[in-house]
Amino acid sequence: MGLIQPGASMAKPVGFSDTTIGLLQLFIGLGAIFVPLWCLLRLTRLQTKDLRIVLPAPWSPAFCLPVFLGVANLANLAGALLSLLLGIENEASILPSGGLELIVYFLVLCVMPAIMEELFFRGALQGLLRPCGSAAAIFGPALLFALLHLDPIQSLTALVCGVFLGWLAERSGSILPGMLLHFVNNCLAFLSLYLRFYAPNNISFAFELFLLLFFPLFSLWLIYHARQQGFRFSAGLRPGVDVLGVFSSPAYAFVVLFLLVYTFFLIG
C-alpha cells in the first residue's frame, strides 16, 4: 500500500477506498490460513482426512445453535462487565452504510472467519492434537484461537466459543456444523454493529439487550432439560492426556507465552 500511495498503510489507508481495503483484508485473511495449513499438511503428520471436512453425524442444530449463542453472549456480557470494571474502552469498527463496500465487509467479517478459522483451528490444529485425546484436542486450539485475537476482552469470548466449537467437532465428527454456528454468530454481531451506527438508538439497544439476555437464558433452559433426559457433554469423547499436557510441547508453550506477552505488554 505504501508503494502505491506514499504514507498509506492498513492503519492509515490514505487514498484507498473501503472496497479496496476490504478486499486486501480478505486476501490477507485467506493467506494467513492457507499458507500455514499447507505447511502443516506438508511438514507434519496432519492429513487431509484429519480436517474432517465431511458431513456430520446426526446432530441437533435446534439444540447446538441456541446453546452456542447463549454461551457466546454470556461471555460477551462478562467481557463487557470486565471492560467496565477495568475502565477499558472498546472502539467499534465503522461499517459502510451499504453498497459493494458493505458486501465486502460482510465477506471479511462474517463469511471468511466462519470458514477459514474453523478449517484451521477445529480442522488442522484439532486434527494434530486428536491423538492426544479429545480434551487436549478441544482445549489446545481453543486457547490459541482466543489468544490470537490479541485482545484480553475478546479473547474471553473466543476461548469459550472455541471450546464449544471444538466439542461440537469432536462430537459430530465434522467441522461443518461449527462453521454454521460460527457464521450465524458473526452475522448477529455484524447486524448488531450495523444497527449501532445506522439505526435509532432504541432499536439498537433493544437488539443487543435481546442477544445478551434471551440466548443465555434459553440455552440454560435447554441444557437443563437435556440433562434431565440423560444428555452428557462428555459422551463420545476420547480419553487421552490431561488438558495441561498440551503445554509439554515446547513449541506450543512458546506460542502461548509469546501471544500473552504481545497482547498484554506490546498492545495493551
Protein Blocks (a to p, Z undefined) as FASTA:
>chain_A
ZZmmghiafklmghiafklmmmmmmmmmmmmmmmmmmmmmmmmmbdfklnopacdddddf
klmmmmmmmmmmmmmmmmmmmmmmnopacddddddfbdjllmmmmmmmmmmmmmmmmmmm
mmmmmmmmmmnojklmmmmmmmmmmmmnopaklmmmmmmmmmmmmmmmmmnopaklmmmm
mmmmmmmmmmmmmmmmmgcfklmmmmmmmmmmmmmmmmmmmmmmmmmnopafkgopacdd
dfklmmmpmklmmmmmmmmmmmmmmmZZ
